[in-house]
Amino acid sequence: SIKSDRWAHCVLNYPNVKREEIGLWPRNDQYDGVIPNIKGIFWQGSDWFNQLTNINKERKAIEKLDLVVCMDSTITPSGLYADFLLPIATHFERHDVALPWYKGHYYIHRPKVIEPLGESKTDFQVFTELAYRIGGDVFGKAYNPKADRSYFEYPDAVDEAYLRDWWARVQRTQGVEMSWEEFKQRGVYKFKLDEPHVAFREQIEKGKPFPTPSGRIEILSTELAQIKDWTKTRYGYHIPSIPKWIEPWESLNSEKAKEYPFHLVSPHPRWRTHSIFNNCSWLRETYEQEVTINASDAKRLGIKTGDRVEVWNERGKVVVPAYVTERVHPGVAVLHEGAWHDLDENGVDRAGNPDMLTLDNPSPAGAFAYNTVLCNIRKTDLAHHPVWDQLATSRAHVFRRDL
C-alpha cells in the first residue's frame, strides 16, 4: 500500500522512487520496501482524478498507464479518463441497508425502488462476475458463496439472503428483537439506550485504562518516540512524539510568497458533498463556484464581486468569478473543493477545481495537504463555465448575499 495522493509521483518517477516518498507501508515478507510498478488503476466508488491533489501531475501520470477502469453511477471527471467505464447501480437500484456515518444508534433499510437502468449492475455483481472470469467457478464461489454465475443477471434472492444473515447477527449480538420482515416494513430501527453515550465515561468514572501504553491520556506518543527508522513506516518522515508546529511545504512564510502572495484554502461546500451532486443543475444554480478574497486585496487588484479572475500557481490555473468580503483574512483566498474540472485547450480549468493548484506532497503523518497552497490572482478575459443557463434567472443571484 502507498499513500493514495502519491500514485502519480510513483508512476512518473518509477523506479527512481524512495519508499518514504510514497508512504510505502511496511510488510513482513520479501516485498517489504519494493516500489510498485503501477501499470493500471481500478477506481471504485471514488472520483480520484477530481479529488486528489495536483490534477495536472495526475494527467501526465495517467498517460503512462496501460489500463484505467472506473466504476461509477455517473460519468465523473475520473470516468472521462477511463479506458473502461462500468455503469454502477445507484442506491435506488439495489437492495441494501444503511448504517450511520461513523457509528450511531440506528439502521436504515434501503429497498430497491426501480430496476437498474441500462446496463447498470451493483458493485457486488461486477466483482462477482470478475471473480468468475478471472478464476473460474472456484474463485467465483469463494468470493460470493451464496451465488452462482446467474447472479450477474438475477441478484435479488442472493442480496436478500445476505441481508437476512446480517440482520440475524444484529439480533444475536446487539439484542435486537425486531424481525427482519418488520424492519423492512418500518424502514428504520432505532436502538433504545439506557443512558446517553458519553466519551471516556468508563475511564473517568470507573478508572478503566485508556488504550495507551501507560493507560493514561498521553501527550507524548510512546509509539512515535520508539521509531528508529522512519523510512520504514507508513508515514515516511519524522513525526514529533510531542505535538509541535512543522512549517508546511509552502506558506506565506516561504520565499515563493513573493510570486504567489495568497494562501489558498479549499473548505467543504454546502452545495454538494465533495464532488457528489456537482452535476445537479438545480444545486449549481444556488451557488456559482467562486473565489472569496478580502476587500483590501480586491481593491489593490482592481477586482469587484462578479469579476472573472484567474487563480494560478506553477501547478495549474482556474478561472472563476470573485466574491469580495471582509469575512476572510487579507492574503487568504477561499475556493471550495469538489467542482468537476473542465479544461480548455490550454489545460486551464474553467470550472474552478482547487486541486488544479494543490501540491501532492502529504503532511509528515500522511494527511492530504489540501490547504497548503500558495497562489496568485488577477482579472482575466478567459472563459468560466458555470454549467447552468446564465440567461435564465439564477437562484444564486435572486438570493445573493449583497447584490
N, C-alpha and C positions, 0 to 999 in steps of 0.2 A: 504494500500500500504506500501511496505517496500523497502529499497534500494536493487536493483537487485543483487549487488555483496555480499549481506549478506544472501541470501536464504539458502546456505549450513550451515552457522552458526546457523540460526534459526532451521533448520531441526535437526542438530546434538545435539543441546542443549535444545530443547523444553522439558518441559515447563519452564526450568530454564533460561529464557532469559529476560533481561530488554528491555523495549521499545526503549531506546536510543541506545542499541547495534545494532539494525537492522534498525534504522531510521524510526520507525513506524509513519506514518503520522497521525496527529490529526483528529478526527471525531467529529461530533456534535450529536451523538446518543449513545446508550448503549454499542456499540462496541469500543468506544474510549479506547485505551490502552490494548485491548485484543490481546494477542500474537497469531498469526495464527498457527494452527497445520497443516502444509503443508503436504498433502498426495500425491500430484501429480503435474506435471509440463506440461504445454502445450506450446511448443516452436513454434512460428510462425514468419517466416521472420528474424531469427537471428541464430547465431551459438554460443549461450551462453556457451556451455560446452568447447569451444575452446577459447573464447574471454574474459570471465570473469576471475577474479583473483583467484589464489590458486587452480589450477585444481585438485590436489590430495585431497584437502578438499572436492571439489565437488564430486569426485569419491566415497568418503566414504558416503556422504550425499545421493547420488542417490540410493544407495543400500537400504535405509530406505523408499523410496517412493513406493507407491502402483501402480502408473501409470506415465509413461512418454510418451508423444506424441510429435512428431516432424513433422512439415510441411515444406518441402523444395523441391527445384528442383534438388538438388544433395545430395548425401549421405555424409554429413559433419561429423566431429567427434561427434557433438551433435546427429546426426541421428544414429550413431552406438550404442549409449546408450539408444535409444528409444525402448519402447515396441511396439509402433505403428508408422510406418513411412509413412506419407501421401504424395504421389508424387504431387508436385505442378507445374503447367504450368509455363514456362518461359515467359519473356516479348514478345517473338516472337510468342507465342501460345495463346495470348488473345488480345482482342480489348481494347485499353486504351488510355489515354493521359498522357503526362509528363509535370510537372512543374519544373522550375529550382530549384536547391537546395537552400533553404533559400532565397526565393524571386528572382525576376529578371524581365525582360521585354519581355518575350516570352513564348509561349506554343508550345508543340510538339505533333503531332498526331502519335499514335503508332498503326498501323493496325495489325490484326492477319496475320502473314506470313504463318504459317502452322497450321494444327490441332494439338491439344495436343498429344504427343506421349504416347503410352501405356495406362495406367490408370490415367494419369495426369489430374488434374482439377485445375481451378483457386481457389484462396483463397475464393473468394466470393461464388463459387459453393459449396465448402466444408462447409463453415459456414451456408449457406442457408440450405443444406441438414441436418446438425446437428440441426439447429433450428426446422425443421420439425420432426426429430426423437425424440428430447427432449420434445417439447411442442405441437406437432401436427400441424394442419392447422392454428390454432390461432396464435401460436408463429412464425411459419414459415412465414405466410403472414405479420405479424407485422415486422419481421426482413427484409424481402425483398418484399415490397409491389407490385412491378411490376411483380413478378414471381409467378409461381405455382411450384408444385413438379417436373415438367418436366425440370426445369432449370438445374438440375444436368446433364442432357444429352444434352440439346439444349439451350445454353446460349446466342447465338449471338443476337437475337432480343431484349432481355432484356438489354444486355450490350449497344446496340445501343441506346435504349430508355433513359437509364440513362445518357449517354454521350451527347445526344441531349439536354436533360434538363439542363445539366451542361453548355453547350455552350450558351443556351438561357439566363442563369443567367449571364454569362460573357458578352454577348451582352447588357443585360439590365443594369448591374451595372458598367461596365467598358468602355462603349461607343464603343464596337467593332461592326463594320458594316459588316464584312466578314461573309458569310453564313456558316453553318455547312458543307455543301457539298463542298464548296470551300476550307474550312480549311482542310478537309480530302484530297482533291486533291493536295493542295500545301504542306501539311505536317507540316508547321511551320507558326505561327502567331507572328509577332514582333510588339510591341507597339511603336508608334511614339511619342516620348516625346517632349514637348515644350522646356524643359530645362533639363539639367542633374540633377539627384538626388544627392543632397549634404546633408550629415548628419547635422542635427540640424540647417538647414538654417532658419527655421521659428523662432526658439528660438533666434538666433543671430541677424537676420535682422528685425524681427517683434516683438520681445520681448515676444513671446509665452512662457508660463511657462513650465519648464521641468516636466516630470511626477514623481515628488518627493514631499514630504510633504511641503517643503519650496518653490517649484517651481524653485529652482536653482540647479546647479551641487553640489552635496553633497559629501564631503569626508567622513564625519561621516554618517553612516547609521542609521537614526532615527528608522527605523523598528527594526533593531537588538538591538539598545540601549534600547528599551522599553520591550524586552523579559525578563520575570522574571523566568520562569521555562523552562529551555532548554530541559528537558527530554520530554516535551510535544510538541516539534516542530518536523518538518520533518528532522531537522539537527541532533538532539540528543545531541549534545555537544556545548559548548560555542563557539561563533564566535565573535572576537573583532569587535566592532562597528566602529573602525578606523583601517584601514589595518595595520597589523604588522606581523612580522615573527613568525611562530609557528614551533618549532622543530618537524620534522616528526617522525613517529613511529620508524624508523631506518634510520641511515645515517652514514657517515664516522666519525661523532662525537660520535657515540654510542660505548658502550663497546663491542658490537658484532663485530665491525670492526677489532678487533684483530684476530678473527676467519674467518671473511668474509671481506677481505680488499678492495673489489671492489664495487663501486656504479654502479648498472646496470640500464641503461635507454633503453627503447624499443620504438623508434620512428616509424612512419608510413613508410612502404616501398614504393619504386617506382614501384615495380614489381607486386603488387597486391593491391586491395583495402581492407584493413584489412585482413580478411581471404578469401575474394572473389577472384577467379581466381588462388588460390593456387594449384588447381588440374589441371591447364592448363600446360601441359608438355612443350610446347614451351617457355612459360614465365619462367618456372622453370629452363630451360637451360640458360637463360640470367643472372641468379644470383643464387648462392648457398647460402642457409641460413648459416650465419657465425657470429661469434662474433668478433667485432672490439676492439682491445686493443692497448695501446700506446707502442711504440718501447722500451722504458725503462722498462716497466713491462714485455714485452715479453723477453727481454734479461735476466732479472733476473730469469724468469721461464724457460728459455731454449726453447722458442717457436718461430717458424718462420711461415710465411704465408703458409697456406695449412695444417699445423699440426692439427690433430684431438685433441680436448680438451674437458674436462668436465667443465661445468659451473654449480655450485651447491650451495645450502644452505640447511637449515633444512627442507624446504618445498618440495624440489624436485631437479631433476638433468636432464640436457640436454647434448647432445653430438653434437658438430658442428665443422667445420673447423675454424681456427683462421685467421684473417686478421690483419696484423701488420702495423701500420701507425703512423705518428706524428700528425695526424689530430684529435686526441681525447686526452683529458687531462689524465695525469697519474692517476691511481686509478679509472678510469672510464671504463666501458665496455658497448658496444652497441650491442644489439640483437634485430633485427626488429620484431615487433609484427605480428601476423596473420598466422604463419606457422601451418599447421594442425599437431597436436601432434600424434606421432607414438610410442607407448610404447613397450618396450621389456618385457620379462617375469618377470623382477625385477622392472618394473614401471619406467625405465629410458626412457626419451623421446629422440628418435633417430633423430627427425626432427628439434628440436630446438625452441620450443614454449616458450617464456619467461614467460608465465603465469603459467608454472610449478613452477616458483620461486617467483612470486609476492605474496604480502600479501593482504588478503581480507578486512583489516581494511580500511575504506574510510577516506578521509580528514574530518575535522570538518564540512565543508559545504556540505559534501556528495559526493564529486568527487571521481572517481576511482583513487587509488594511484598507478598507473602502474609504476611510476618512482621512487617509494620509496622502493628500493630493495637493499639489500646487498648480495654479493655472493663471491665465490672463484673460481679460475680457475687453472687447471693443465692439462698436456698432458695425453692422455689416449689411450688404445687399444680397447676401447668399440666401437661398430659399430655406424656409422652415415648413415642415409638413405636420400640421396639427391632426390630420386624418379625421376631420369632420367638416361639414359643409359650412364654411365661414360666411357664405351668402345668406344662409338661413339664420334665424335668431338663435344665438347660443345661450344656454343657461349660464355658462360661465360669465357672460357679460351682462345678463339680466340681474344676477345676484352678486355682482362683483363687489369686492370689499370697498373700493374707493373710487369707482368710476361713475 
